Amino acid sequence: MRIAYLTDETFPNRDASGVQIVQTLSALHREGATVDMLFPERPGARRSPAAWRAVLEGHYHVPCAFGLRPLPSHVASARPPIKVAHGLVGTAAALSRPYDLVYTRTLAPIVPLLAARRWVMFETYRPLTQQFKWSGPPFRWLGRQPRFVGIATHSELARQAFIADGLPSDRVETVYNGFDPAAFAERLSAPEARAILGLPEAPTVVYTGRISPRKSTDLLLDAAERTPQAQWILAGADDTEEAQPYVARARRLPNVTCTGYLTGPQLVHTLQAADMLVVPPSAAPLKQFGTTVLPIKLFTYLAAHRAIIAGALPDAQELLRDGHNSVLVPPDDAGALADAVARLVAAPAERDALAAAAAETSEALTWPARARTLLAFMERRLSAG
């Protein structure tokens, strides 16, 4: 299958979406698809495809053997003008070659591509028709178009939202994200990983991801303040404006360390240094901001084979079961989070049981498995047309 992946993301970046795109396309290539990524390039940062490949591989720590087509559509620093420009330039580029299918997380090119009688598949992590009620009629219209492959969602929660708003169930497929098995090929105990990183030998709680109000970092710091018996590691970009109040507060807590943005082996070692991995148990990222549904960190947490603490929220509960592969706590309750940490600090056998179940859950949640599910969905829909 010849696939054009059309994205208005600027690479490389620190966003989870950048990781998701590069890992997905790399896995599709390894599964036998011919894939080109069509992406905006800054006018002053022109590179050959070979040079771009070296940049992406150095940043994302994954082979990027798929095709790279940088396009002159990075026309401004703001995202909206880039989206418009890339919608135009990217659509023209996709039409210039005989691709079997155009795959995108960008809405702008869908209608022009369908009008040109090209097969198009859309992907999203958001339950868009619930978050933006006006989008229901346009998506229902798309669902009736013969060459609209359908929507790949990152969760069953998002899939059911589209179906409830009128899209045919065979046009919406849940395709979970994943982790890179090669990154976790070396299994380290928590003490071994802490020794590599030069961390003290103490019960350790790790969070990886964005440090910001939208990720409810305050909940983590509230819980850390109540659990001095554990050391807390916050591994995320600490040089952004939104992170500064939290970094300043963390410096005042003797049991909290901010590492900055991590990738590759450093990130894996930090995950493996944990006795517990935590997803901030807040409803706001899912229900208020709408920016987080089944975050990618959850898949790497499962792959790290460690006990997980998260909020009892509908997206997390698609993969996590309280008392089986995780401890799920009431949302927005720092005391409950602190109590869960204190309980697991005192119960190494329970931590080990949760970690073993997390390892079992992770087995089917790899990037190669995701690529196979995507290809099966694409092939089924194209053959039906």
N, C-alpha and C positions, 0 to 999 in steps of 0.2 A: 504494500500500500504506500502511495506517495502522499505525504501529508505536509501541508504548509501550516506552521504554527505562527499565528499572527498575534503579537503582543505589543502593547505600548509601554511596557516596563523599560526602564533605563538600566543597563547592566555595566559593571556589577553593582549590586546593592546589598543592604543589610536586611531587607524585608524577607519574611517567610515566603512570600509569593515568588521571589526570585529563586530561592532554594527549590520550591515546589516545581517551578517551570523547568529548571535545568535538570533536576533529577528525573522528572517525568519524561522529558525528551530523550535523555540519555538512555533510559530504560526502554523506551519505544524503539530506539535505534538498535539496541542489543537484541530486542525481540524480532528484528528483521524488517521493520518499517523503514522507509526512506523519508527522513524528516528534515525540513528546513525551518529554522527559526528566523522570522522576519521581524526585526526590532529596530527602534529608533537609535540613531547614532548622532552624537554631538558634532556640529560642523568642525570644531577644532580638535576633534579626537578621532580622526579617520584612521582606521586600521585595516589591514588585510584580514580575510577570514582566518588565516593561520595565526596572526597576532591576536585576534579576538579569542581564538580557541585557547591560547596560552593564558590569557587574562582570566577567562572563565574557569579554567581548570585550576589555576592558582588560587582563585578566590573560593570556589565551591568544593574543591577536593574531590572531583568526580570526572571521569573521562567524558569529554564533550565531542564525540566523533560525529554527531549529527551536523547537518549543513547549517551554515551561518550566513544570513543575508542582511547585513546592516543597511539601513535605509536613511536618507537625509530628511528625516521627519522630526528631529529634535529641534524644534523651532523656537523654544522658549524655556525658561526655567520652571514655569508652572505646568501642572499636569493637564488642565483642560485644553490649552492650545496644542499640546503634544497629542492628546487623544484625537482631536479633530484632524490634525495634519497626518497623523499616522493612519487614521481611518481611510483617508484618501490615498496616500502613497502606498500603504500596505495593501489595500484592495487592488490597486493597479498592479503591484508586484505579484500578488497571488494569482491574478488573472493572466499574467504573462507566461506562466508555465503550466503544463498539463497535470496539475495535482488532482488526485482522486477526491481529496477532501481538504477543507480549511477548518482548522481547529483553533478556537480563540476564547479568551476570557474577556474580550472587548466587544461591546454591543454595536459600535458604529458601523463595522463592515458587513454585518449579517445581511441586511436587506439588499444592498447593492450586489453582494455575491449571489444571493438567491435569485435576484433579477437576471444575473448573468448565467443562470442555470448551473451553479456550482453547489456541490454538497457542503453543508456547513454544520459544525457541531460547536455548541456553546458550553462553557464550563463555569461553575460558580460555587463558592462556599456559602453564599448567602441564601436564605429563604426570601428571595427578592420580592415576590408577590405579596408577602406579608409585611415586609419592611416598607415597601413602596406600593401602596394600593393602586396607584395609577398604572402600574406596570402589568396588572393582570390582563387587560384586553390585548395589549401588544403581544404578550407571551402566548395567549390563547390563539391569536392569529398565526404566530410562528408555528405552533403545534399542528396547524392544519396544512402547512406548506410541504409539498411532496419531497423537496430536497433538503428540508431541515432534518438533519440526523436526530437531533434532540439535545438534551441537557445532561451533562455529567455533573452531579452534585457531590460534595465532599462528605455528606452525611445523609442519613435517612430522614432526619428532621427537615432538611432543606428539600429533599425529594418529595416528601409528603405535602409540603407547603405548595409546591407547584401542582401536584395532582389535585389537591383540594381546591385549587383555583382554576381547574379546568383543563390542564394539559393531559393528554393521553398517557397512561401509565407506561406504555411501551416506548415513549419518547423521553422518559426521565430515568436515569440510572444512577444509583449510588455507587461511587467509585472512591473508596477510601484512599487517603494518602498513605505514605509508608516511611520506611527507613532503609538505609543502605547497609545490607548485610556485611559488605566488605569493611565498613568502618568499625564494626564490632567483632571482627574476626578474632582479635586478641581479648580474651576474657580476663579481667583483673578483679581481684577482690577490692573492697573499699579501702582497706589499709594499704594495699599495694598502690592503688591510684593516688591516695593521699601522699604517700611517700614520693612518688614521681613529681607531684605538684608542689611538694614542700609544705603541705598543710599539716597542722597539728593532728595528732591521733586523738580524735574525739568524735562522738556521735555527730553526724553531719547531715544537714538539710540543704538541698540544692534546688534553685530555681534558675531556669534558662529562658531568656526572652526579653522582650521590650520592658524597659523600666519607665513607667508612665502612669498617669491617672487612669487612662483607658484600660490598663491591665491590672488595676487595683493593687499596685505595689504597696500602698499603705497597709493593706491587710497583712502582707508578709511581714512588714516591719513591726506591726502591732503584735503579731504572734511571736516574732523573734524576741521582742522585749520581755515577753512573758515566759520564755523558755531559755534561760541562761545556761542550762545544762547541755544545750546543743549549739554547735557552730553553724551559721547560716552563710551560704554562698549565693550571691546574686550575680549570675553570668549574663550580662546584657550590656548594650551600649550605654556607657555612663558619661559620655561627652556631649550629649544632646541637651538642649535647653529644658525639655520636659523632664529629663531625668535628674536635674540638679537638686531640687528640693529633697528627693529621696536619697540621693547620694550623700548630701550633707547630713541628713538624719542618720543614715547608716554609719557614718564615721563616728557618730556619738555613741554607737552601740558596740561594746567590746566584742560581741559574739557574731558580728556581721561583717562580711568582706564583699566588696564589689570588684569583680575581675575585669570589667570592660567586655567588649564584644569578642566572642570566641568562635572559631571555626575549626574544622578538621580534627586532628588528634587532640588538640587542647580541649576542645569541647567534649569529645568522647571521654577523655580522662576525667574531666570535671564531673560528668554524669556518673562515671564509675566510682568516683570518690565519695558519692552519696550513700548514706544509709537509707535516706528517704528523699524522694523527688516530689516537689510540690507544684501543683497548678493553682494559682490564686483562686480560692473558692468564692468567687463573686459572680452574681448574676448580671452585673452591668455590661461586661464585654459582649455577652450574648443578647441580652434583652434591651439594654439601653442604647449602647453604641452600635450594636450589630456588626462589629468588626471581627468577632472571633466565634467560629463554630468548629468544634473539634480541632484545636490547634495542632500544628505539625509537631510541636514539642511532645505531645502525648505519645506519638508513635516512637520517637527516640527514647522517651522515658520507658516505654514497654520494652524496647530493644536493649536497654541498659540492664535489665534484670534486677530492678530494685523495687522496694516498696513505694507505692504512689499514694499521695494524699491529694484529693481534689474535691470540688464542690459537687453536691448531689443535684446536678443539672441535666436536662434531657439530652444534650449532645454528648457529654462525657459518659452518660449511662448507656450509650450504644456500645461502648467497648469496656467500660469499667463496672465491676460488681462489688458492692461494699462487702468486705469480709472475705472476698475471694481473691481478686487481684489488686485490691486497693482499699483504702479507707476513704469513704465519702462523707463529707461533713455538711451541715446546713450552710447555705450560701450566706455570705456577708456576716459571718460570725467569727471574729478573730479569736475569741475565747475557745470556740469549738476546734478551730485549727490548732491552737496551742495545746489543747488537751490531747488531740490526736498525735501531735509530735511527742509530747511527754510520754504518752502511752507506749508508742513504738520505741522510743529511746530505752524504755525499761523492759521491752519484750523482744529480744533478738530472734527468738524462735518464730514469733508472729511475723516479724519483718521478713525472715527467710521464706516462710510459706507464701506470703504475698508476692515476693519477688519471683518465686518459682512459677506461680500462676500467671504473673505478668509475662514471663518468658514464653510460656505456652501460648498466651494470647497473641504475642508478637509474631509468631511463626508465619502466619498468613498475611501479614501486613507489611510487605516489602515493596520497594519501588518496582522490581520486576513483576510481582503479582499484580500491581496496579496497571502496568502496561498491558499485561495479558487481558485484564478485564476491559480496558479501554478498547483494545483492538477487537475483542469479541463483540462489543457493543457496536462499534463502527461497522464491522463486517455484516452483522445481523441486520442493521438498518439499511445498509447499501444494497444488500441482496433482496430485502423486502421491497425496495423501490424499483 
